[in-house]
């Protein structure tokens, strides 16, 4: 699974512009797969970008590394299929 995950991470870089919600979803899965549970202090809400990234990562709390990788790969695959 790790090979597919790493390949998906490279492949998505060439994708067309993605909306913020999709980017945050991918970010959350990626961070959970690579770093596991969110271990940073919650940023103040006035720091919108940092707080959104925190929320995306923290929303996957408790998810296994393998599961996060699977979801990331599946989402990237769906994105790339739509862009073909």
C-alpha positions in Angstrom: 0.0 0.0 0.0 2.9 2.4 0.8 4.1 2.2 -2.8 0.6 3.1 -4.2 0.4 5.9 -1.6 3.8 7.4 -2.6 2.9 7.1 -6.3 -0.5 8.9 -5.7 1.3 11.7 -3.8 3.5 12.3 -6.9 0.7 11.8 -9.4 -1.6 14.4 -7.8 1.0 17.1 -8.2 0.3 17.2 -11.9 -3.5 17.5 -11.4 -5.4 20.5 -12.5 -6.3 23.1 -9.9 -8.2 21.5 -7.0 -10.8 23.2 -4.8 -9.9 24.0 -1.2 -12.2 21.2 0.2 -10.4 18.6 -1.8 -7.0 19.9 -1.0 -7.9 19.9 2.7 -9.3 16.3 2.5 -6.1 15.1 0.8 -3.9 17.0 3.3 -5.7 15.4 6.2 -5.3 11.9 4.8 -1.7 12.5 3.9 -0.8 13.9 7.4 -2.6 11.0 9.1 -0.8 8.5 6.9 2.7 10.0 7.4 2.5 11.5 10.9 -0.4 9.7 12.5 -2.6 11.7 15.0 -2.4 15.5 15.0 0.2 16.5 17.6 0.1 20.3 17.2 -1.7 22.9 19.2 -4.9 24.1 17.6 -4.2 27.4 15.9 -6.5 30.4 16.6 -9.4 30.6 14.2 -8.1 34.0 13.0 -5.3 32.1 11.2 -7.8 30.6 8.8 -5.4 28.6 6.6 -3.5 27.1 9.5 -6.8 26.3 11.4 -8.4 24.7 8.3 -5.3 22.4 7.9 -5.4 21.6 11.6 -9.1 20.6 11.4 -8.5 18.5 8.2 -5.7 16.5 9.9 -7.4 16.3 13.3 -10.6 15.0 11.8 -8.8 11.8 11.1 -7.7 11.2 14.7 -7.5 7.5 15.5 -7.5 6.4 11.9 -4.9 3.7 11.1 -2.0 4.6 8.8 -3.1 2.0 6.3 -6.7 3.3 6.2 -5.5 6.8 5.6 -3.3 5.7 2.8 -6.1 3.7 1.2 -8.5 6.7 1.4 -5.8 9.0 0.0 -5.0 6.7 -3.0 -8.8 6.2 -3.7 -9.4 10.0 -3.7 -6.4 10.7 -5.9 -7.5 8.0 -8.3 -11.0 9.5 -8.5 -9.6 13.0 -9.2 -7.3 11.8 -11.9 -10.0 9.8 -13.6 -12.2 12.8 -13.8 -9.4 14.9 -15.3 -8.7 12.5 -18.1 
